[in-house]
Amino acid sequence: MKHIKKQLGQSATEYIITLIVVMMILGVGFANEGSVITIFLDAVREGFERYSSFLSLP
């Protein structure tokens, strides 16, 4: 019977590299706009402003 050598620790390394790449993609800005995080937070802020102004109507 052949013994298969287990790969220990490789998945953690791959996870960390993938996480770093995703964070770089989210943090990097585009040509005329900010980063994905900035665009998302601006959209949430605008939605909250519209919602709160709608609630303040008589």
Secondary structure, DSSP 8 states (H G I E B T S, - for coil): --------SHHHHHHHHHHHHHHHHHHS--SSS--HHHHHHHHHHHHHHHHHHHHT--
